Amino acid sequence: MEDVVKGLGLLLEFENIILILGGVLIGVLVGALPGLSSPMAIALLIPFTISLEPVAAISMMAALYCAGTFGGSITAILINAPGAPPAVATALDGYPMAKNGEPGRALGLAAVASVLGGIFSLIVFIFAAPLLASVALEFGPAEYFGLAIFALSMLASMSGISSIRNLISGLTGVLLGTIGIHLTTGVERFTFNIGELEEGISFVPVLIGLFAVSELFKQSEKLNNVVERIHAKALKLPTWKELNKLKYTILRSSGIGTFIGILPAEGSTVAAIMGYNEARRWSKNKELFGKGSPEGIVGPEAANNAAAGGAMVPTLALGIPGSGSTALILAALIMHGFRPGPYLISETPEFVYAIFGAMLIANFGFLFIGLVGAKFFSLIAFIPRKLLWPAVFVFSMIGSYSFSSSMFDVWIMLAAGLLGYFMDRHGFGAAPLVMGLILGKLVEESFSQSMIIYDNNFLSFFESPIVILFFVLTFFSLSSPFWSKLFFKK
Amino acid sequence: MDKNKSAPINLGALINKTDLIITIVLIIIISVLWFETKNFEKASDLFANNIPAEMFPQILLIVILGMVLVLPFEHLLLKKNKKDIDSNRKKSIPNTTLFTMLLLTVIVAFSEILGAILTMIAICAALPIYWKEYRAKVLILYIIFFPLSVVFLFNFVLGVYFEPGLLEYILN
């Protein structure tokens, strides 16, 4: 309890509150702008927040992450263009409801379901994270290796067209992480006599390139897209009676979202689609789905926001990112000198509670912003893309350069942008690559330490029941495309 | 007569040509990296107990290679799941995108000479004009005020150091 008070005390400084609300505002803005996304905004924010206090910086990013998920729903409902992938399912019923003359009601349902889903996952987070961390404290290098391998295998089921391509991306990220001087032997690896590569590739330019610059190239293909907007005067909150009718849908979706979020590598998009499908499956009014069903809005919205909170559990408790955005938050934590994982919770619990508080404030923050600014946020989708994307590139360049005042990092950013564009074109995801890059150090360190302990005997990994459990889970995760067909046949 | 039985196996249909090219490119990259691992320096005797520096990258390269070899045939598996790997790449890359890439590469290449402010102005002018944004008033305001507000925010408020360049040289 003392830690909770300390954590909230850290948070309740004027500067921190302003930064959290700033994060919420940026989150809703980027969420509402098709093409811009929370991972991109977090990647751009990292270099500018490095001089801030860690609590302020990470809280701002966590707030942005929560709000970004909701922001995408505004444009999904009003212009049928989901600002972010997790809002795709919201558009299925949100847009028809708006077209039927109830845009305010659709926005209100989405906002309240998002808040409730978010709060549900935060309650789970506050109990599950310390519990998970206390279990993980018992882990040795071999168990950590097993866990990291399991997390990498989960990339196979990450949203995207192909499991194999996701895995190739993830392992390429791990391989990129090996560039530079090998810490345990002092040997240079893959530096090709380039001095700047000795310390390895810095996260920031790679993240900015993969998420912001590659998106710029993609958007340059569709600069003249015209969208039709439905005018929303204000957001209309649902009545108690209506909420009472929807309570089971919200609760079920919140549970699904939190669970999906906790799984490494599974993100809000999968949660939203599952939330929508389950809402439809349990509904007494299936015929209304696709025509503006309230359940079709609250189902995905509660699930995608719950997944945001859920994804923070493995990120903070185990140091294993739960999604693309949390992989970036994890990178920011490392840059601020923290060691994400069980020690973060056991040594600095107040820090973790401060992040929890920031996410709680963010949930109410975007409800407030949604209430007063729905009309404005529906307009921002009309910012000319021909002026928006050059601005994004300017911020990308400044962000990459300012981190270590090196033009080499700007070239890395541009190269990552080009790589990200071609990867996306051929079905290789950028998010798995980032997760691999961030997990890479953990995988290699735990592997090397285990091999020293086990005297280079691979079979010794099978002496630990926890490692065996992770290897079995890895096997199931990798073979899921085959066995899921057997179990889930129509 | 059963057409399926008599039809010869069509190798072209088994292999996705685009993925075959990707596979060949990736195999070349993997080979280059593999030979690079062979050239890693030997660790000093002090670290003799540790596993060799090349071991982990080599394991990764082998695993990646194994998966890369599946790529040309993966479209068959995806088709069964009603996924089309070619949906995103049926059309060739538009010239606008290719030229945008080239334009940004050129601007980045000259950015050390131009300095931060002129680089920002170049980006804000070149991209919208190339993308056919011809509203002169909007464009002029954007080219002037956006870079200035960025300099004000980052340089004066947040203390980010901007590299001087041609503009500063001329002014001084």
Interface residues (C-beta under 8 A of the other chain):
Chain A: F48 S51 I161 S162 I164 R165 L167 I168 L171 T172 V174 L175 T178 H182 T184 T185 G186 V187 E188 R189 F190 F192 V213 L216 F217 K218 S220 E221 L223 P384 K386 L387 W389 P390 A391 F393 V394 F395 M397 I398 Y401 S402 S405 M407 V410 W411 L414 L418 Y421 D424 R425 H426 G427 E444 F447 S448 M451 I452 N456 P481
Chain B: T18 D19 I22 L33 E36 T37 F40 E41 K42 A43 S44 F47 N49 N50 I51 P52 A53 E54 F56 P57 L60 L61 V63 I64 M67 V68 V70 L71 E74 L77 L78 N81 K83 I85 N88 R89 I93 P94 T96 T97 T100 M101 L104 T105 V108 S111 E112 A116 T119 M120 I123 C124 L127 P128 W131 K132 E133 V138 Y142 F146 P147 V150 F154 L158 V160 Y161 E163
